């Protein structure tokens, strides 16, 4: 039995239909963005390439990135919500101890997915409960945990323009979950 011949116009109509269907379900949604930081121990420990490779393997796009050396005033301002906590001075010393890589990650559900990929804040606990997470592989403890990520759409909307002023009007957050 011969395969029926499908004409060019039939294929064209099919392609237009599929394209219209895809754009109506996916084209109107904007990707969510989150801030990601590879902290000094990540850069100094040569984990940067592995972390970036993992980010891409998990479906994120790295929308923007830059390496910066943070000073005390910048860290104090960025982590202002922790200023009354006992670890604040250690956090400042740690975050100013070397350069950091600051990135804007983009994908559907970026904030929650990045938080899951990072693993628990305490890297020593992450090694037990989430052994494949970035913090389990690269971090040392609750303070030297290698990476940072926005914890909510509100945080992302504050944190992204903190480092990338040109994106202040571009930040998209669709849901508020941790």
VEXDREN-2710 file (C-alpha; in Angstrom, 1 decimal):
% VEXDREN-2710
k/r/px/py/pz
1/UNK/0.0/0.0/0.0
2/UNK/1.3/3.4/-0.9
3/UNK/1.6/6.3/1.5
4/UNK/-0.9/9.0/0.6
5/UNK/0.7/12.1/-0.9
6/UNK/0.4/15.1/1.3
7/UNK/0.5/18.3/-0.7
8/UNK/2.6/21.3/0.1
9/UNK/-0.5/23.3/0.9
10/UNK/-1.7/20.7/3.4
11/UNK/1.7/20.8/5.2
12/UNK/1.7/24.6/5.2
13/UNK/-1.8/24.7/6.7
14/UNK/-0.7/22.1/9.4
15/UNK/2.4/24.2/10.2
16/UNK/0.4/27.4/10.5
17/UNK/-2.1/25.6/12.8
18/UNK/0.6/24.1/15.0
19/UNK/2.5/27.5/15.2
20/UNK/-0.7/29.3/16.1
21/UNK/-1.5/26.8/18.8
22/UNK/2.0/27.0/20.3
23/UNK/2.1/30.8/20.3
24/UNK/-1.4/31.1/21.9
25/UNK/-0.4/28.8/24.8
26/UNK/3.3/29.8/25.2
27/UNK/3.8/33.1/23.4
28/UNK/1.8/35.2/25.8
29/UNK/3.6/33.9/29.0
30/UNK/6.7/35.8/30.0
31/UNK/9.5/33.9/31.7
32/UNK/10.0/34.4/35.4
33/UNK/13.4/35.9/36.4
34/UNK/15.4/35.4/39.6
35/UNK/18.7/36.7/40.9
36/UNK/21.4/34.1/41.5
37/UNK/24.8/34.8/43.0
38/UNK/27.8/32.5/43.1
39/UNK/29.4/33.7/46.3
40/UNK/33.2/34.1/46.9
41/UNK/33.8/30.5/48.0
42/UNK/32.2/29.4/44.7
43/UNK/34.4/31.5/42.6
44/UNK/37.6/30.9/44.6
45/UNK/36.8/27.1/44.8
46/UNK/36.5/27.0/41.0
47/UNK/32.8/25.9/41.1
48/UNK/31.7/28.5/38.6
49/UNK/31.7/26.4/35.4
50/UNK/30.0/23.5/37.1
51/UNK/27.3/25.6/38.6
52/UNK/26.7/27.4/35.3
53/UNK/26.5/24.1/33.5
54/UNK/24.0/22.8/36.1
55/UNK/21.9/25.9/35.7
56/UNK/21.7/25.4/31.9
57/UNK/21.1/21.6/32.2
58/UNK/18.1/22.4/34.4
59/UNK/16.5/24.5/31.8
60/UNK/17.5/28.0/32.9
61/UNK/18.7/30.7/30.6
62/UNK/21.4/33.0/32.0
63/UNK/19.9/36.3/30.9
64/UNK/22.6/38.6/32.3
65/UNK/25.7/38.0/34.3
66/UNK/28.7/40.0/35.7
67/UNK/31.5/39.5/38.2
68/UNK/31.7/42.1/40.9
69/UNK/33.8/42.8/44.0
70/UNK/31.3/43.9/46.7
71/UNK/32.2/46.5/49.2
72/UNK/30.9/46.7/52.8
73/UNK/28.3/49.4/52.1
74/UNK/26.9/47.4/49.1
75/UNK/26.6/44.2/51.2
76/UNK/25.0/46.0/54.1
77/UNK/22.4/47.5/51.8
78/UNK/21.7/44.3/49.9
79/UNK/21.3/42.2/53.1
80/UNK/19.7/45.0/55.1
81/UNK/16.9/42.7/56.4
82/UNK/19.5/40.7/58.3
83/UNK/21.2/43.7/59.9
84/UNK/19.9/42.9/63.4
85/UNK/20.9/39.2/63.3
86/UNK/24.0/37.9/65.1
87/UNK/25.6/36.6/61.9
88/UNK/25.4/40.0/60.0
89/UNK/29.0/41.0/60.5
90/UNK/30.3/37.6/59.4
91/UNK/28.0/37.8/56.3
92/UNK/29.6/41.1/55.4
93/UNK/33.1/39.8/55.9
94/UNK/32.3/36.7/53.8
95/UNK/30.6/38.5/50.9
96/UNK/33.4/41.0/50.7
97/UNK/36.2/38.4/50.9
98/UNK/36.4/37.9/47.1
99/UNK/34.5/38.5/43.9
100/UNK/31.0/37.2/43.2
101/UNK/29.2/36.2/40.0
102/UNK/25.8/37.9/39.8
103/UNK/23.3/36.4/37.3
104/UNK/19.7/36.9/36.2
105/UNK/18.3/33.4/35.5
106/UNK/15.2/33.0/33.4
107/UNK/12.7/30.2/33.0
108/UNK/9.1/29.2/33.9
109/UNK/9.0/29.0/37.7
110/UNK/12.5/30.3/38.0
111/UNK/12.4/31.4/41.6
112/UNK/11.1/28.1/43.1
113/UNK/13.2/26.0/40.7
114/UNK/16.4/27.8/41.5
115/UNK/15.7/27.6/45.2
116/UNK/15.2/23.8/44.8
117/UNK/18.4/23.4/42.8
118/UNK/20.4/25.4/45.4
119/UNK/19.2/23.2/48.2
120/UNK/18.8/24.0/51.9
121/UNK/20.6/27.1/53.2
122/UNK/22.7/25.0/55.6
123/UNK/25.1/23.2/53.2
124/UNK/26.0/20.6/55.9
125/UNK/22.4/19.6/56.1
126/UNK/22.0/19.8/52.3
127/UNK/24.7/17.2/52.0
128/UNK/22.4/14.8/53.9
129/UNK/19.0/15.7/52.8
130/UNK/19.7/17.1/49.2
131/UNK/23.0/15.5/48.2
132/UNK/22.6/16.5/44.5
133/UNK/22.0/20.2/45.3
134/UNK/24.5/22.9/44.5
135/UNK/25.0/23.7/48.2
136/UNK/25.6/20.1/49.1
137/UNK/28.3/19.9/46.4
138/UNK/29.9/23.2/46.9
139/UNK/29.0/24.7/50.2
140/UNK/30.5/24.2/53.6
141/UNK/28.0/25.3/56.2
142/UNK/25.1/27.7/56.9
143/UNK/27.2/30.8/56.3
144/UNK/29.5/29.6/53.5
145/UNK/26.9/28.0/51.3
146/UNK/28.2/29.0/47.9
147/UNK/25.1/30.5/46.2
148/UNK/22.2/32.9/46.8
149/UNK/18.8/33.1/45.2
150/UNK/15.8/35.3/45.5
151/UNK/13.3/33.8/47.8
152/UNK/10.1/35.3/46.3
153/UNK/8.9/37.4/43.4
154/UNK/9.1/40.5/45.7
155/UNK/12.7/39.7/46.5
156/UNK/13.5/39.2/42.8
157/UNK/11.9/42.5/41.9
158/UNK/14.2/44.2/44.5
159/UNK/17.4/42.2/44.0
160/UNK/17.7/42.1/40.2
161/UNK/17.7/45.9/39.7
162/UNK/20.1/46.2/42.7
163/UNK/22.8/44.7/40.4
164/UNK/21.3/45.3/37.0
165/UNK/19.6/48.8/37.1
166/UNK/18.8/48.5/33.4
167/UNK/16.3/45.7/34.2
168/UNK/14.3/47.6/36.8
169/UNK/11.2/47.7/34.5
170/UNK/11.7/44.1/33.2
171/UNK/11.3/42.0/36.3
172/UNK/8.5/39.5/36.0
173/UNK/7.1/37.5/38.9
174/UNK/3.9/35.5/38.5
175/UNK/3.5/33.7/41.9
176/UNK/4.6/34.0/45.4
177/UNK/5.9/30.7/46.7
178/UNK/8.9/29.5/48.6
END
